[in-house]
Amino acid sequence: MPKVSPQTQNGYVKIANELFEAIIERMPFRVSAPVKIFYAVMRQTYGYNRKTARITTDKFRKLTGINDRRLIHRAKKQAIDGNMINVITNDDGISPSYSINKNYLDWENVITTDDSKKRHHYRRRASSLQMTPVITTDDGHVYKDNIKDNIKTREGPRSFPDKKKKTKKTKKRIPNDFDLTEKRIQFAEEKGINGNRVRNVFDHFRDHHKAKGSTFADWDAAWRNWVRKEIEFNSQEDVYEKWINQHS
């Protein structure tokens, strides 16, 4: 794939940082989270006439308006995987640096608009429609051919297997009897959560979803996902505390 390297001497748009921040946070149209991350990196780098910048999660939250920490991490990963931004891990392990990938030909499409979804739906529906054959006889009469009858007269009876209907699981709130089992404890311990901490994490999981009124089709899957996120976020906090202790 050819490389490109846009330069300001070939022309650029001058815009106040305050206005650019307002555009990121208050866009009047729907913009995907990875694109907001891209804009935030642009603001912290080009907005200060530099190529790289350390950006904390709180700074991303302030610039993009995305309040959920998990959604910010997911959006950053999508922007990185889409070759829109670069991430540079610093030696201290705290707040990596980010930069814009100027070779825009490498960018992968991370935007899915409502219009594109509708067009895909219409194309799929149109392709599934079947035209009823029309037969014209020698005397000029026109009638619709019955496909099933036509198959029987030409090739004999044919059996069609019944298609199993996919049953969609119903989402429901966390059951009152949903508690720690050996299987759930074993999964948490395999991921590194041991001892009394398993019970503390599980109580937090259950109280959170009860208070929020969350609904899931599979609460065991929700528990496993919660354990994975617990490990991920705790590892980040441990790195931060280690850095604080070293510099205090």
N, C-alpha and C positions, 0 to 999 in steps of 0.2 A: 504494500500500500504506500503511495507517495506521502512524503512528509511536507508539512506546511509550517510556517513560523511567522505569524502576523506580527508586524512591527508598527509602533505608533507613528513613525515618520511617514508611513503610507496613509495616515489619517486616523483620527480617533474621536470618540465622543467624550466631551467634558461634562461631567455631572457632579453636583454637590453630594458629598457623602451622606448628608442627612436625607436628601431626596432618595438616594439609592437604597438606604436602609428602610425608608418608608415603602418603597416599591417591593422589597423582599417581604416585609411583614404584612403589608395591607394590599396585596395584589387583588384587583377587582375580578380576576378570573382564576379558574382553578389551575394550580401548578403543582406538579408532583413533588414530594418531599426531597428526592435526590437533586432536583433542579434547584430547590431552595438552598440546599447544602452547597451546591456549586456557586450560587450567588453569594453566599456568606463567605466562602473562601475568597472569592473575587474581591469582596469588600475589604477583607482583612489583609489582603496582599496588595493588589493594585491601588486600593484606596489609600494606602500609606506609601506608595511608590517602592514596593519591595516585591520580591518574587515568592518568598515563603513566609509563613507566619504560624506561631503556635496558637491553637484555638482550643479552648476548653469546651466541655459539654455545656456548661452554663452560658458561655458566649454563643454557641450555636443556638441554644434555646432562646436567647434574647434576640438574636438576629432573624431567626426563621419563624419564631412564634410557635414552634413545636415544643410542647411542654413535657410530653412523655419521653423520659430518658431512653426507653427501649426503642421508640420510634426514631429517635435521633441516631442511635447506633445503627439501626437497620438502614436508614436513609444514607448514612455515610458509607456503609458497605456497598450499597447499590451504586453510589456515585463513583466509588473506587473501582468496583467491578466493571462499570460502564466506561472506564478509561477517561472520565471527565476531570477527576482530580487525582493528585499524587499524594501519598502519605509518607512521611519521613519519621522514623522512630528515633528519638533522641537518646543519648547515652544514659540520662537519668531516669528514663522510663516514664516520665510524666508529660502529659499534654504533647502529643506528637505534632510535628509541623506539617502544614498542608500547602500545596501549590496547585495552580491551574495547569492542566495539560493543554498547551497551546496548539498541539496538532489535532485540530477538531475533526479530522478525517478518521481518527481512531475512536471517536466517541460512539458508543452504542446507544441505541434508542432506549431510554428509560422512561419515556413519556407515553402514557396511554390515555387518550382523551375519550370523553363520552361519545363523541361523534364516530371515532374509529371503532368503538365497541358496537355501535348501532349498525354501521356498515357491514361489519363482520357477521352480525346476527342476520341481517337481511340476505347476505350472500349465501349463508349456510341454509337459511330457510328456503330460498329460491332453488338451491341445488337439490333439496330433498323433495320438492314437488314433482309429481309424475303426471305427464300428459296422458289423457285417456285416448287410446287409438281410435281413429275414425275410418270406417270402411265404406267405400262407394261401390254399389253393385252395378251390373250391366244395365239394369233398367233405370239407373239414375238415382235410386234411393240411397240415402246416407243414414248410417246409424252408428252408435258407439259400440265398440267391441268390448265385451266383458272378458277381462284378462283371465280370471280364474276358469270360466267356462271354456275359453279358448285353449288353455293348457290341457284341460281334461279331454277335449275332443281330439287334439292333435297328438298328445303324448300319453294319454291315459291319466288316471287319478294320481295326484301327487300330494304327498303329505307335507305340511309345513310345520316345523317345530315351533312350539309356543315360546315366544320370547319372554324371558323372565323380567318382570318389571323391577327396576331398582327401587328399593324402599329407602326413602330418605329418613335418617334418624332424627327424631324430634329432640330439639334442644330443651333442656330443663335446668332448673336451679339445683344447687348442690343438695343431695339428699341428706336428711337428718342423721342417717346411720352411716354416712360416709366417714370412715375413720381409718386410722393407720392399720394396715395389715402387714403380714410378713413380707408379701410381695412388694408393697410400696416402700417399706423400710429397706428392703434389700436393694431396690433401685437407687434410693438416696445414698446408701452406704457405698455402692459401687461408684457413684459420682463424687464421693469424698465428703459427704455429710454424715457424721457419726455421732454416737452417744445421744445425750439429751438434746442436742441441736436438731436432730430429726424431728422430735416432737415440737420444738419451738417453731421450726420452719413450717411444719404442717399446720399448726394452730394459726400462724400468720396467714397461710394460704386459705384456710377455711374461713377465718374471720373476715378477711379482705373480700372474698367473693360473696359471703353472706350479706355484708354491709352494702356492697355494690349491686347486689341482685343479678350477678352474672349468670348466664345460661350457656351450657355446653352440651353437646351430644355425647361426648365421651369424657367423663370427669377423671378417669385414670390417665388419659392422654394430657389433660390439663395439668394434673399433678406432675407428670414427668417433665412437661415443658417448664413448669415453675421451678423445679429442681435445677434444670439446666441453666435457667436465667440467674438463679441464686448463686450458682458456682461462678458464672461469668462476672456478675457485678461484684461479688466478694473479692475475686482476684484483682479487680481494678482498684478496689478500696485498699487492699493489702499493699499494693505497690505505692499508693499515695501515702499511707501511714509510714511505710518504710522510708520514703523520701523525707517526710516531716521529721522523723526521729534522727535521721542522719544530719539534718541541717538545723536542728533546734539546739 
